Amino acid sequence: MTKKIDTNFDYNEEIKKCKTIDDVMGKNGLIQKLVKDVLENILEGEMEEHLGRNKYERTESNNQSNRNYRNGYSSKNLRSSFGDVDLDVPRDRNAEFEPQIIKKYETVCTELDKKIISLYAKGMSTSDIQSEIEDLYGIKISPSMVSKITDKVLASATEWQNRALDKIYPIVYLDAMYFKVRSNGKIINKAVYICLGYTMDGYKDILGIWVDEAEGAKFWLGICNDLKNRGVKEILIACMDGLKGLPQAIKTVFPSVNIQTCIVHQIRNSIKYIASKDKKAFMKDLKEVYKASTEELALAQLDNLKSLWGDKYAIVIDSWYNNWSNLSTFFDFSTG
């Protein structure tokens, strides 16, 4: 097999094609394509390390018997937590190449894809990545191999992370996802912060992905400044859920932004405090608030909710009043 690996994988175009969660996480979805692209680039780096030269570079040795060259590709199916990934694994003429990132007979990978996505999500130093690989595989790898591998992976990651963005985004969504990852022999929770924006043409675009263990005003200020430095001049509406320090940070960098707190999260936070026997009736009355056609009607329904349930669930009702300025932003915009 002499199939040439596609080096023109366009992440922006692939993101635009995503319409459902299956387009991202499902079979042949964006995540699978991402994992495949990174793994094949790492394997190419390992082959270059093995041969001691780049893909299209020939040795100047006159001893033909000592020469070793590429010999096409073999197919390999790797089972990962994101589904099966079909890989093109480079071969050498002397059949001496032994991949380290994915062992020759290894067909199942559960943690590697998470490690790869973390590389794309946040740039890491060579020493950090070396530690990650050693922690995952328990193998010692040479600095030159680390450099070749990280150069290939981080070149793509850095280009994506630093790409220019549009000047205006009508709506951006900022949220966090939490993954269990192994660190120093322990399983810990690590947050992945995602910023998704809608362009003026109505396309969805992931503006950035950041990995960190803690959030706060300083953390979010750094993210907002990153968006600004990459070309964003204005955000009309920023949708978010109780992310500590984010409202203040985004207002500092984009003063004219309108903040919309996620209604769904507000409802979920409210229902936690409602007794099981009252939930159905309470939710029926609460629905009249967030389904109202105008803010004036919504406030009237909120006052009614307070009269019905305020004595019993004051903390819940107060939460809606205290957060109303950010919960009601959507009323300022036409549904047409």
VOGU-3710 file (C-alpha; in Angstrom, 3 decimals, decimal comma):
1> mtkkidtnfd> 0,000/0,000/0,000  1,488/3,341/-1,028  -1,313/5,663/-0,055  -0,153/9,215/0,614  -1,384/10,698/3,888  -3,638/13,722/3,454  -1,802/16,809/4,706  -4,579/19,224/3,766  -7,055/18,429/6,539  -8,943/21,692/7,000
11> yneeikkckt> -10,168/21,987/10,588  -12,220/25,117/9,942  -14,099/23,501/7,061  -14,704/20,330/9,080  -16,071/22,378/11,995  -18,531/24,149/9,675  -19,904/20,766/8,597  -20,814/19,841/12,174  -24,548/20,224/12,730  -25,190/17,667/15,495
21> iddvmgkngl> -23,301/16,111/18,402  -22,836/12,990/16,261  -21,017/15,118/13,680  -18,482/15,898/16,405  -18,374/12,779/18,590  -19,916/10,060/16,392  -18,543/7,609/13,843  -16,360/9,409/11,290  -17,025/12,629/13,220  -14,672/15,558/13,781
31> iqklvkdvle> -12,999/14,043/16,864  -12,194/10,792/15,057  -10,719/12,735/12,134  -8,712/14,841/14,576  -7,325/11,762/16,348  -6,467/10,120/13,015  -4,699/13,236/11,716  -2,568/13,664/14,839  -1,660/9,988/15,206  -0,566/9,715/11,585
41> nilegemeeh> 1,574/12,831/11,951  3,213/11,355/15,062  3,897/8,079/13,238  5,516/10,054/10,409  7,746/11,757/12,977  8,756/8,399/14,437  9,621/7,050/10,979  11,793/10,096/10,288  13,574/9,490/13,591  14,055/5,824/12,688
51> lgrnkyerte> 15,495/6,537/9,235  17,472/9,539/10,424  16,128/11,806/7,696  13,000/13,553/6,490  10,343/11,882/4,352  11,733/12,872/0,954  15,416/13,072/1,917  17,869/10,448/0,615  21,020/9,272/2,390  24,356/9,936/0,690
61> snnqsnrnyr> 25,787/6,581/1,739  27,434/4,615/-1,071  26,770/1,298/0,646  23,516/0,159/-0,944  23,149/-2,762/1,474  23,007/-0,407/4,464  20,338/1,837/3,014  16,843/1,698/4,377  13,925/3,513/2,797  10,232/3,966/3,236
71> ngyssknlrs> 8,074/1,198/1,847  4,538/2,559/1,679  1,951/2,104/4,393  0,063/-0,640/6,172  -3,473/-0,318/7,489  -4,229/-0,490/11,198  -7,524/-0,251/13,052  -7,238/1,321/16,498  -10,117/1,147/18,949  -10,348/4,316/21,012
81> sfgdvdldvp> -12,880/5,854/23,375  -14,107/7,881/20,389  -14,637/4,783/18,248  -12,546/2,902/15,711  -9,856/4,896/13,922  -8,329/3,571/10,692  -4,655/4,517/10,477  -2,071/4,451/7,694  1,145/3,286/9,392  4,422/3,952/7,503
91> rdrnaefepq> 6,672/0,954/6,736  10,378/0,697/5,971  12,020/-1,591/3,424  13,991/-3,550/6,040  10,918/-4,068/8,252  12,835/-2,669/11,237  10,469/0,173/12,142  8,861/-0,347/15,571  6,387/2,472/16,378  6,451/3,592/20,019
101> iikkyetvct> 3,375/5,802/20,167  1,246/2,836/19,062  2,912/-0,544/19,452  3,043/-2,840/16,431  0,381/-5,212/17,773  -1,576/-2,688/19,817  -5,168/-2,299/18,655  -6,879/-0,718/21,676  -6,264/2,785/23,023  -8,402/4,401/25,716
111> eldkkiisly> -6,325/7,272/27,119  -4,133/8,246/24,190  -6,802/10,126/22,289  -7,470/12,291/25,361  -3,771/13,087/25,540  -3,739/14,043/21,877  -6,759/16,311/22,242  -5,076/17,996/25,213  -2,112/18,772/22,934  -4,470/20,445/20,467
121> akgmstsdiq> -6,355/22,217/23,215  -3,339/23,878/24,792  0,256/24,279/23,620  2,745/22,414/25,800  6,515/22,597/26,099  8,727/19,800/24,798  9,503/18,672/28,353  5,799/18,643/29,257  4,934/16,491/26,271  7,889/14,207/26,943
131> seiedlygik> 6,548/13,685/30,476  3,057/13,014/29,132  4,304/10,348/26,730  6,553/8,752/29,327  3,716/8,753/31,866  1,353/7,136/29,370  3,680/4,493/27,918  6,399/4,102/30,532  9,117/4,422/27,891  12,173/6,633/27,581
141> ispsmvskit> 12,316/8,521/24,316  15,162/10,586/22,975  14,966/14,394/22,919  15,322/14,336/19,132  12,301/12,053/18,800  10,286/14,281/21,127  11,248/17,296/19,024  10,212/15,621/15,778  6,895/14,480/17,210  6,045/17,728/18,986
151> dkvlasatew> 7,120/19,820/16,024  4,575/18,028/13,855  1,745/18,060/16,383  2,293/21,505/17,856  2,783/23,098/14,467  -0,812/22,195/13,632  -2,035/23,034/17,134  -0,281/26,398/17,276  -1,522/27,362/13,831  -5,090/26,548/14,861
161> qnraldkiyp> -4,841/28,235/18,268  -3,344/31,417/16,835  -5,403/31,682/13,660  -7,023/35,033/12,876  -10,674/35,392/13,862  -13,510/37,500/12,483  -13,941/41,062/13,728  -17,532/40,556/14,872  -19,364/37,588/16,371  -23,104/38,087/17,021
171> ivyldamyfk> -23,192/35,270/19,588  -20,529/33,325/21,467  -21,050/30,477/23,910  -18,546/29,839/26,694  -18,746/26,659/28,699  -16,646/23,991/30,372  -16,440/20,223/29,996  -14,781/18,020/32,589  -12,693/14,944/31,859  -11,032/12,397/34,100
181> vrsngkiink> -7,327/12,194/33,235  -4,383/10,359/34,719  -1,711/12,613/36,210  1,255/11,359/38,249  -0,457/8,030/38,703  -3,723/9,561/39,937  -7,075/10,138/38,253  -8,030/13,807/38,460  -10,727/16,011/36,974  -9,506/18,526/34,444
191> avyiclgytm> -11,614/21,215/32,807  -11,641/21,959/29,095  -13,005/25,434/28,384  -14,597/25,939/24,986  -15,595/29,122/23,175  -17,978/28,591/20,263  -19,062/31,518/18,120  -21,575/32,183/15,376  -20,199/34,180/12,464  -22,050/36,974/10,675
201> dgykdilgiw> -22,874/34,393/7,980  -24,460/32,072/10,521  -21,676/29,479/10,647  -20,505/27,880/13,887  -16,816/28,171/14,684  -14,858/26,960/17,701  -12,835/30,059/18,543  -10,626/28,389/21,107  -10,122/25,526/23,531  -8,185/25,935/26,757
211> vdeaegakfw> -7,214/23,407/29,430  -6,759/24,451/33,041  -7,376/23,184/36,559  -8,951/26,364/37,895  -10,941/29,292/36,619  -11,181/32,869/37,801  -11,079/36,480/36,663  -7,381/36,313/35,717  -7,858/33,100/33,724  -10,856/34,459/31,797
221> lgicndlknr> -9,185/37,816/31,232  -6,362/35,964/29,499  -8,813/34,113/27,254  -10,742/37,282/26,363  -7,505/39,114/25,536  -6,459/36,155/23,390  -9,662/36,509/21,345  -9,076/40,251/21,012  -5,446/39,811/19,960  -6,565/37,400/17,243
231> gvkeiliacm> -8,817/40,015/15,682  -12,143/40,025/17,525  -13,384/43,592/17,915  -16,943/43,073/19,054  -19,185/40,387/20,566  -22,895/41,165/20,659  -24,121/38,449/23,047  -22,036/36,170/25,264  -23,917/33,160/26,625  -22,483/31,516/29,725
241> dglkglpqai> -23,265/29,703/32,935  -21,931/30,867/36,273  -18,285/30,609/35,266  -16,403/32,390/38,031  -14,906/35,708/36,947  -16,068/35,460/33,325  -18,740/38,219/33,269  -16,301/40,785/34,688  -13,473/39,690/32,395  -15,449/39,770/29,155
251> ktvfpsvniq> -16,950/43,156/30,058  -13,444/44,505/30,611  -12,212/43,429/27,176  -15,481/43,868/25,244  -17,367/46,642/27,105  -20,439/46,641/24,833  -21,124/42,897/25,121  -24,531/41,733/26,337  -24,340/38,850/28,805  -26,969/36,110/28,721
261> tcivhqirns> -26,901/33,591/31,546  -28,001/30,140/30,408  -31,686/29,647/31,271  -31,351/25,857/31,292  -28,600/25,965/33,910  -30,614/28,431/35,992  -33,597/26,060/35,891  -31,428/23,086/36,867  -29,903/25,025/39,740  -33,394/25,996/40,904
271> ikyiaskdkk> -35,015/22,575/40,741  -32,333/21,108/43,026  -33,944/22,923/45,954  -37,548/21,963/45,201  -39,167/19,053/47,041  -40,157/16,143/44,796  -43,858/16,543/45,558  -43,741/20,219/44,456  -41,588/19,935/41,333  -44,352/19,449/38,776
281> afmkdlkevy> -46,445/22,372/40,011  -43,430/24,622/40,555  -42,050/23,951/37,069  -45,431/24,711/35,518  -45,463/28,131/37,196  -41,771/28,770/36,464  -42,295/28,002/32,777  -44,613/31,010/32,554  -41,612/33,193/33,462  -39,046/32,098/30,873
291> kasteelala> -41,621/31,413/28,145  -43,164/34,905/28,375  -43,182/36,918/25,147  -41,868/40,136/26,723  -39,746/41,063/29,710  -42,674/42,948/31,255  -44,831/39,814/31,173  -41,930/37,704/32,438  -41,450/39,965/35,471  -45,181/39,832/36,182
301> qldnlkslwg> -45,018/36,041/36,118  -41,934/36,108/38,356  -43,858/38,227/40,871  -46,675/35,682/40,671  -44,174/32,861/41,228  -42,949/34,655/44,338  -46,481/35,036/45,699  -47,115/31,304/45,179  -43,802/29,840/46,278  -41,766/32,630/47,889
311> dkyaividsw> -42,411/31,615/51,493  -41,387/28,012/50,882  -38,555/28,473/48,383  -37,244/31,984/48,994  -33,655/31,106/48,030  -34,798/29,913/44,595  -36,998/32,922/43,885  -34,300/35,340/45,087  -31,825/33,728/42,698  -34,043/34,636/39,738
321> ynnwsnlstf> -34,427/38,223/40,920  -30,719/38,641/41,705  -29,643/37,304/38,307  -32,478/38,824/36,297  -30,392/41,415/34,441  -28,346/38,651/32,789  -31,186/36,125/32,551  -33,435/38,507/30,619  -31,025/39,777/27,939  -32,722/37,764/25,188
331> fdfstg> -35,893/39,843/25,577  -34,022/42,790/24,015  -33,757/40,979/20,685  -36,436/40,107/18,170  -37,217/36,421/17,612  -37,727/37,141/13,908
//
